[in-house]
């Protein structure tokens, strides 16, 4: 296992400290121009589709790859944008996941560094406490502890599942360490790298900003508001909640593109897969799906609690229609408001 491939590990951090290279050297010496360029590449890759793999083969290239990670964290922290912090952590985790595909013995070393201690030659045995720490944000039913073969405190995961758990653990570790403390002078010295990244980040934010037009956000029922809040925080929704949210937004005439943009901050965001799912719900196969009724939402644990209007309707769309009328001026609004 090359530590330059996994620069977020404790071993990598110790290796960087052992080199005794000052931050000033990384910022100003011509010898480390490649480090600065690679750090900027990591930053902009997080804003874009992915961090490029890089070609760290020689010893010096591996050192530069290793050093680019802490400098990239400084750059990300200078921008200190919540969306960027999440995207950067996810991008580093996805790059590591790609590199993990070539690991054999090194996979266990990496897992141990991340606090996961797989036992056996594979399929792997993992203690349930370590499993929960890595899998608790993963909403697919297969990751639920109740759906695993728990025995004597251990459960079994495949090679593919172990790598996915490590990817999530990496994302959590990288995000937990951000932002790092930076001063204004330091950030100014990196402005030539930050300026283009800042422009790309602004363009990304503009693309992801959904103009709801006539959609009345204030009329959303509590369940939909809760789901949207979770998505904006980067939380993966359970499948039933994701279906309910997507079908609801499509029914109130948001476009598939607008709905897809809402999920871009999710840790498991995959544009192609999300597009397929959204367009399927929108009716690409001939059936346009409607959101589930309130009783079904409650059954799946997607109802955060009723308000007064919830108690008088049986469907999220009915809630939205009635609340929308309340928000409009005129006699109808007054009558509806008087019924509350």
C-alpha positions in Angstrom: 0.0 0.0 0.0 1.5 3.4 -1.1 0.8 6.0 1.6 0.7 8.7 -1.1 -2.5 7.0 -2.3 -4.2 7.5 1.1 -2.8 10.8 2.4 -5.6 11.1 5.1 -4.2 8.1 7.1 -2.2 8.4 10.3 0.8 6.9 8.6 0.7 9.5 5.9 0.4 12.3 8.4 3.5 11.0 10.3 5.4 10.7 7.0 4.6 14.4 6.1 5.7 15.5 9.6 8.9 13.4 9.2 9.9 15.3 6.0 10.0 18.5 8.1 9.0 20.7 5.1 7.6 24.1 6.1 4.4 25.5 4.8 6.4 28.5 3.5 8.4 26.1 1.4 5.3 24.6 -0.1 3.9 28.0 -0.8 6.9 29.7 -2.3 9.7 27.4 -3.4 9.8 26.6 -7.1 10.8 23.0 -6.2 7.2 22.5 -4.9 5.3 24.1 -7.8 4.1 20.7 -8.8 2.7 20.2 -5.2 0.8 23.5 -5.5 -0.6 22.6 -8.9 -1.7 19.1 -7.7 -3.3 20.7 -4.6 -5.3 23.0 -6.8 -6.2 20.1 -9.0 -7.6 18.3 -6.0 -9.6 21.4 -5.0 -11.1 22.0 -8.5 -11.7 18.3 -9.0 -14.0 18.4 -5.9 -15.9 21.3 -7.5 -16.1 19.4 -10.8 -16.8 15.8 -11.5 -13.9 14.1 -9.6 -10.3 14.5 -8.5 -8.0 13.2 -11.3 -6.1 10.0 -10.5 -2.6 11.5 -11.0 0.5 9.6 -12.0 2.5 9.3 -8.8 5.0 6.6 -9.8 8.5 7.7 -8.9 9.6 8.4 -5.3 9.5 12.2 -5.9 6.1 12.0 -7.5 4.7 10.1 -4.6 6.1 12.7 -2.2 4.5 15.5 -4.1 1.2 13.6 -4.2 1.4 13.1 -0.4 2.2 16.8 0.2 -0.6 18.0 -2.1 -3.2 16.7 0.3 -2.5 19.0 3.3 -2.1 21.9 1.0 -5.4 21.2 -0.7 -7.0 21.1 2.7 -5.6 24.6 3.3 -7.0 25.8 0.0 -10.5 24.3 0.8 -10.4 26.0 4.2 -9.5 29.4 2.7 -12.7 29.2 0.6 -14.6 27.7 3.6 -17.8 27.1 1.7 -20.1 24.4 3.3 -21.0 22.8 -0.1 -17.3 22.7 -1.0 -16.3 21.1 2.3 -18.8 18.3 1.7 -17.9 17.9 -1.9 -14.1 17.8 -1.2 -14.5 15.1 1.5 -16.6 13.1 -0.9 -14.2 13.6 -3.8 -11.2 12.4 -1.7 -13.2 9.4 -0.6 -14.2 8.5 -4.1 -10.6 8.8 -5.3 -9.5 6.5 -2.5 -12.3 4.0 -3.4 -11.0 3.9 -6.9 -7.5 3.2 -5.7 -8.7 0.6 -3.3 -9.8 -1.6 -6.2 -6.1 -2.6 -6.7 -5.5 -3.3 -3.0 -5.2 -6.8 -1.5 -3.2 -7.0 1.7 -3.1 -3.2 1.9 -6.9 -3.1 2.3 -6.6 -4.5 5.8 -3.9 -2.0 6.7 -6.1 0.9 5.5 -9.1 -0.5 7.3 -7.2 -0.7 10.6 -6.0 2.9 10.2 -9.7 3.9 9.9 -10.8 2.0 13.0 -12.2 -1.0 11.2 -10.6 -4.3 11.9 -11.8 -6.9 9.4 -11.1 -10.5 10.4 -10.4 -13.4 8.0 -9.4 -13.8 4.4 -12.7 -12.6 3.1 -15.7 -12.5 3.3 -14.8 -10.4 6.2 -16.0 -10.4 9.8 -16.5 -7.0 11.3 -17.5 -6.1 14.9 -21.0 -4.5 14.9 -19.7 -1.4 16.6 -17.2 -0.7 13.9 -19.8 -1.5 11.3 -22.3 1.0 12.7 -19.7 3.8 12.8 -19.1 3.4 9.1 -22.6 2.5 7.9 -24.9 4.7 9.9 -25.4 7.3 7.2 -26.0 4.7 4.5 -29.7 4.5 4.0 -30.2 1.5 1.7 -32.0 -1.3 3.6 -29.1 -3.7 3.0 -26.9 -1.7 5.3 -29.3 -1.8 8.2 -27.9 -3.8 11.1 -31.2 -5.7 11.4 -30.7 -7.1 7.8 -27.2 -8.4 8.5 -26.1 -11.8 9.8 -25.0 -10.8 13.3 -23.5 -13.5 15.5 -21.4 -13.1 18.6 -21.1 -9.4 17.9 -19.7 -9.8 14.4 -21.3 -9.6 10.9 -20.0 -10.6 7.5 -19.3 -8.2 4.6 -18.0 -8.9 1.1 -14.9 -7.3 -0.5 -17.1 -4.9 -2.3 -19.0 -4.0 0.9 -15.8 -3.5 2.8 -14.4 -1.1 0.3 -17.7 0.9 0.4 -17.6 1.0 4.2 -14.0 2.3 4.0 -15.0 4.9 1.5 -17.7 6.2 3.9 -15.2 6.2 6.8 -12.7 8.2 4.7 -15.3 10.7 3.8 -16.2 11.2 7.5 -12.5 11.5 8.5 -11.7 14.1 5.8 -14.8 16.1 6.6 -14.2 16.0 10.3 -10.9 17.6 9.9 -12.2 20.6 7.9 -11.9 23.5 7.9 -8.4 23.9 9.2 -7.3 27.2 10.8 -6.0 29.6 8.2 -5.2 33.3 8.3 -5.9 35.9 5.7 -2.3 36.4 4.6 -1.9 32.7 3.9 -5.0 32.6 1.8 -3.9 35.7 -0.1 -0.6 33.9 -1.0 -2.7 31.2 -2.7 -5.0 33.6 -4.5 -3.8 32.6 -8.0 -5.1 29.1 -7.3 -8.2 30.1 -5.3 -9.5 32.7 -7.8 -10.4 30.2 -10.6 -11.7 27.7 -8.0 -13.9 30.4 -6.5 -15.3 31.2 -10.0 -16.0 27.5 -10.6 -17.7 27.2 -7.2 -19.9 30.2 -7.9 -20.9 28.7 -11.2 -21.6 25.4 -9.5 -23.8 27.1 -6.9 -25.6 28.9 -9.7 -26.3 25.7 -11.6 -27.6 24.0 -8.4 -29.8 26.9 -7.4 -33.3 25.8 -8.3 -35.7 28.6 -9.2 -39.0 27.2 -7.9 -40.9 29.8 -9.8 -44.6 29.4 -8.9 -43.7 26.6 -6.5 -44.6 27.7 -3.0 -42.0 26.4 -0.6 -44.0 27.8 2.4 -46.8 25.5 1.5 -44.7 22.3 1.8 -45.9 19.8 4.4 -43.6 19.1 7.4 -42.4 15.8 5.9 -41.2 17.4 2.7 -39.6 20.3 4.5 -37.7 17.8 6.7 -36.5 15.8 3.7 -35.3 18.9 1.9 -33.4 20.0 5.0 -31.8 16.6 5.3 -30.7 16.7 1.6 -29.3 20.2 2.0 -27.1 19.0 4.9 -25.8 16.2 2.7 -27.7 13.4 4.4 -28.6 10.4 2.4 -32.3 9.8 2.4 -33.8 6.3 2.9 -35.2 4.9 -0.4 -38.8 5.5 0.7 -38.1 9.1 1.6 -36.3 9.8 -1.6 -39.2 8.3 -3.6 -41.7 10.4 -1.7 -39.7 13.6 -2.1 -39.0 13.2 -5.8 -42.5 12.2 -6.7 -43.9 15.1 -4.7 -41.6 17.7 -6.3 -42.4 16.4 -9.8 -46.1 16.5 -9.1 -45.9 20.2 -8.2 -44.3 20.8 -11.7 -40.6 20.9 -10.9 -38.6 19.5 -13.8 -36.4 16.4 -13.5 -33.3 18.6 -13.9 -34.4 20.8 -11.0 -35.0 17.7 -8.8 -31.7 16.1 -9.8 -29.8 19.3 -8.8 -31.3 19.1 -5.3 -29.5 15.8 -4.6 -26.0 17.0 -5.7 -24.8 17.5 -2.1 -25.7 13.9 -1.1 -22.7 11.7 -0.1 -23.8 9.0 -2.5 -24.7 11.3 -5.3 -24.3 9.6 -8.7 -25.7 11.8 -11.5 -26.4 9.0 -13.9 -28.2 6.9 -11.4 -30.1 9.8 -9.9 -31.2 10.9 -13.4 -32.5 7.4 -14.2 -34.4 7.2 -10.9 -35.9 10.7 -11.2 -36.9 10.2 -14.9 -38.4 6.8 -14.0 -40.6 8.4 -11.4 -41.4 11.2 -13.8 -42.9 8.7 -16.2 -40.1 7.8 -18.6 -41.4 4.2 -18.7 -45.0 5.3 -19.2 -46.1 5.5 -15.5 -45.9 8.8 -13.7 -45.7 8.0 -10.0 -47.5 10.0 -7.3 -46.2 10.5 -3.7 -47.5 8.1 -1.0 -50.4 9.1 1.3 -49.8 10.4 4.8 -50.5 7.0 6.4 -47.9 5.3 4.2 -45.4 8.1 5.0 -46.0 7.4 8.7 -45.6 3.7 8.2 -42.1 4.1 6.7 -41.1 6.6 9.4 -41.1 9.6 7.1 -43.5 11.7 9.0 -41.6 14.0 11.5 -44.8 15.0 13.2 -48.2 16.5 12.3 -49.2 20.2 12.4 -52.8 21.4 12.5 -53.4 21.1 8.8 -51.9 17.6 8.6 -54.7 16.4 10.8 -57.3 17.5 8.2 -55.7 16.0 5.1 -54.7 12.5 4.0 -52.1 13.3 1.4 -49.0 15.6 1.1 -50.4 17.0 -2.2 -53.7 17.9 -0.5 -51.7 19.7 2.2 -49.8 21.6 -0.4 -52.9 22.6 -2.3 -54.7 23.9 0.8 -51.7 25.7 2.2 -51.1 27.3 -1.2 -54.6 28.8 -1.1 -53.9 30.1 2.4 -50.9 31.9 1.2 -52.8 33.7 -1.6 -54.5 37.0 -0.8 -58.2 37.3 -1.1 -61.4 35.8 0.3 -60.4 32.2 -0.2 -57.3 32.7 1.9 -59.3 34.4 4.6 -61.8 31.5 4.7 -59.1 28.9 4.8 -57.2 30.8 7.5 -60.4 31.0 9.5 -60.8 27.2 9.5 -57.4 26.7 11.2 
